Every structure is written in structure tokens, then in C-alpha cells.
Amino acid sequence: MDKWDQRFMELTEKVGSWASCLRRKVGAIIVRDHRVMTTGYNGAPAGIVSCVERGKCLRTENNIPSGTHAEICYAAHAEQNALIQAAKYGVNIDGATLYCTHQPCVICAKMIINAGIKRVVYKEGYPDDFSMRLFEEAGTEVEKVGDGEE
């Protein structure tokens, strides 16, 4: 991992600490030409009460295993929030790199591919092999860094 990747992964961890999810703290940043374009963390959409504020997790209450039924959650994923931020503010992310604390799920992978992200760097694994197959087929470079568990 080069010094830029290391710096951006450190920043991704910091952004993830802002998450309003009780289960997992995930951060994402989109970088182009060594410049941070957008950031995102997993949390409830604007105007929606988060799990932290509710003091309970909908997924835990309903025994929903990690990697399944992503739609049953108050939070939007960190990658989704970073992509939405780019769209909302008109930031060109075509050809950029997305750094994320965790491997993107299949829903995020589809969005990342369609947004023109060319490289994804992540630390922690996630139980979603299909997302990795999509990245491979799309020609998106994916790199796991650090000592994150699978």
C-alpha cells in the first residue's frame, strides 16, 4: 500500500467513526487525483431517526444476518452516501477511486460500477461474493489492504 492509499484509508476510518449505526461503523471516501471529492458513512437519511438515536437496531431486533436483506435497515450505506453526495453537489467522480472500511455489498457494487469508479480499496471483508464477481466482470480494480478479517 503506497502512502496515498494509507492516508486515504486512515481518513476513511475517521469518517466511519461518524456512523449512526449500532452494528457496524463504515466509512467511504471518493478520491480523484489525490483529492477527496466526497465522503460518506452509514447512517439514516436526512430527517429519519437513526438507530443510535432510537437506541436499538432494527436488524438486530429482527435477527437479520449480516449480508442479507440490506433494505431492512434505517441506514444508507457509506458508499451510497458518498455517491449521493457527488450527485447532489455535481461532483465528477468518473474514473475515481473509492476507499471504504469494508468490502462493498452487491447493491453498492452496482452503484459504484455505474458511477464510473475504476478502483475500490477496502480493509474489512463482507459476506457478499457476488459483489466481487460484478466488480471483476466490470473491470473495476479491487484491492483489499491491511489485516482486516474476512
Backbone torsions as a table, in degrees:
resi	resn	phi	psi	omega
1	MET	NA	126.7	-179.6
2	ASP	-79.8	173.9	-174.6
3	LYS	-63.3	-33.5	179.4
4	TRP	-69.0	-45.0	177.2
5	ASP	-58.8	-42.9	-179.9
6	GLN	-61.7	-45.8	179.2
7	ARG	-61.1	-45.5	-177.4
8	PHE	-70.1	-34.4	176.4
9	MET	-67.1	-37.8	176.6
10	GLU	-62.3	-42.1	178.7
11	LEU	-65.9	-38.1	178.5
12	THR	-60.5	-41.3	177.6
13	GLU	-61.4	-42.5	179.5
14	LYS	-62.9	-47.4	178.9
15	VAL	-59.2	-40.3	178.8
16	GLY	-61.7	-28.3	-180.0
17	SER	-67.0	-14.5	178.6
18	TRP	-84.1	-6.3	-174.6
19	ALA	-55.8	146.7	177.6
20	SER	-107.4	31.3	178.7
21	CYS	-106.1	138.6	179.2
22	LEU	-82.7	-23.8	-174.6
23	ARG	-84.1	-42.7	-170.8
24	ARG	-152.6	136.5	177.1
25	LYS	-102.1	111.1	-177.0
26	VAL	-122.0	133.8	176.2
27	GLY	-123.8	150.5	177.6
28	ALA	-142.9	142.7	171.3
29	ILE	-136.0	146.9	177.2
30	ILE	-111.1	128.2	-172.7
31	VAL	-125.8	138.3	173.3
32	ARG	-139.0	131.7	-179.6
33	ASP	53.1	44.5	179.4
34	HIS	60.4	26.5	178.1
35	ARG	-124.9	133.7	176.7
36	VAL	-73.1	121.0	-179.7
37	MET	-92.4	-45.1	178.9
38	THR	-150.6	164.4	175.7
39	THR	-130.9	161.2	175.1
40	GLY	-159.0	149.5	173.2
41	TYR	-138.8	160.3	-177.9
42	ASN	-77.6	126.9	-178.6
43	GLY	-174.2	167.1	-178.2
44	ALA	-65.3	146.2	175.9
45	PRO	-60.1	159.7	178.5
46	ALA	-52.7	131.5	178.0
47	GLY	85.6	-2.7	179.7
48	ILE	-106.8	134.7	179.6
49	VAL	-68.9	128.8	-177.7
50	SER	-81.5	166.7	177.4
51	CYS	-63.5	-37.6	177.5
52	VAL	-59.7	-45.1	179.3
53	GLU	-68.4	-33.8	179.2
54	ARG	-76.3	-24.2	-177.7
55	GLY	77.2	17.0	179.0
56	LYS	-159.5	155.6	-178.5
57	CYS	-106.9	123.8	178.4
58	LEU	-58.2	-40.6	-178.1
59	ARG	-67.7	-41.7	178.3
60	THR	-65.7	-43.8	178.6
61	GLU	-57.2	-33.5	-177.3
62	ASN	-102.4	12.9	177.7
63	ASN	51.2	45.1	179.8
64	ILE	-89.7	117.7	-177.8
65	PRO	-67.9	150.0	176.2
66	SER	-56.9	140.4	177.8
67	GLY	86.6	2.6	179.0
68	THR	-128.5	152.6	174.2
69	HIS	45.3	54.6	-179.7
70	ALA	-58.8	-23.5	-178.2
71	GLU	-71.2	-17.4	179.3
72	ILE	-94.9	79.1	-177.0
73	CYS	-169.6	143.5	176.4
74	TYR	-73.6	-26.2	-172.9
75	ALA	-86.0	145.8	164.9
76	ALA	-90.8	147.5	-179.2
77	HIS	-69.6	155.2	-178.9
78	ALA	-57.5	-43.0	-179.8
79	GLU	-63.5	-41.9	178.5
80	GLN	-61.2	-44.6	-179.5
81	ASN	-64.9	-36.9	176.9
82	ALA	-66.6	-41.3	177.8
83	LEU	-66.8	-41.7	179.6
84	ILE	-64.5	-39.6	178.5
85	GLN	-60.4	-41.7	177.6
86	ALA	-61.9	-44.3	-180.0
87	ALA	-65.5	-44.4	-177.0
88	LYS	-61.8	-38.5	-175.5
89	TYR	-104.2	7.5	175.6
90	GLY	68.4	38.0	-178.8
91	VAL	-94.2	123.9	-179.9
92	ASN	-77.4	116.7	-179.2
93	ILE	-115.5	9.9	179.6
94	ASP	-60.3	126.3	179.3
95	GLY	83.7	4.7	-176.2
96	ALA	-79.5	175.3	173.4
97	THR	-110.0	135.7	173.9
98	LEU	-106.8	122.0	174.2
99	TYR	-100.4	136.5	-177.9
100	CYS	-145.4	144.6	178.5
101	THR	-65.8	-28.6	-176.9
102	HIS	-129.7	152.8	175.1
103	GLN	-57.2	132.8	179.0
104	PRO	-65.6	147.3	174.5
105	CYS	-77.8	175.0	-177.3
106	VAL	-64.5	-37.2	179.1
107	ILE	-64.0	-46.3	178.0
108	CYS	-66.0	-38.2	179.3
109	ALA	-57.8	-44.3	179.6
110	LYS	-61.3	-41.9	179.5
111	MET	-67.5	-41.8	179.6
112	ILE	-61.3	-45.9	179.1
113	ILE	-61.0	-49.2	-178.3
114	ASN	-66.7	-25.1	179.1
115	ALA	-78.5	-9.2	178.8
116	GLY	87.7	13.2	175.8
117	ILE	-65.6	129.9	-176.0
118	LYS	-100.3	-17.5	-177.3
119	ARG	-144.1	137.9	176.7
120	VAL	-124.9	128.0	178.0
121	VAL	-120.9	127.9	-178.9
122	TYR	-141.8	164.7	-178.2
123	LYS	-109.0	-52.4	-174.5
124	GLU	-95.6	142.2	176.9
125	GLY	-73.2	169.7	178.8
126	TYR	-150.0	141.0	-174.6
127	PRO	-75.7	68.3	179.8
128	ASP	-149.7	85.7	-179.6
129	ASP	-68.9	-27.6	-177.2
130	PHE	-63.9	-35.7	178.3
131	SER	-60.6	-38.8	-179.7
132	MET	-68.4	-35.7	176.0
133	ARG	-64.0	-40.9	178.5
134	LEU	-64.7	-44.2	177.9
135	PHE	-58.6	-43.3	-179.8
136	GLU	-62.5	-47.7	-179.0
137	GLU	-63.2	-35.0	-179.2
138	ALA	-79.6	-10.5	-178.5
139	GLY	79.8	18.9	177.2
140	THR	-80.0	125.7	178.1
141	GLU	-72.5	129.1	-179.9
142	VAL	-126.7	131.7	-178.5
143	GLU	-134.3	125.4	173.8
144	LYS	-93.7	129.3	-178.3
145	VAL	-122.5	161.0	175.6
146	GLY	75.8	-163.6	-174.9
147	ASP	-112.3	29.3	179.9
148	GLY	-62.3	145.4	-179.5
149	GLU	-77.4	151.1	174.8
150	GLU	-83.3	NA	NA
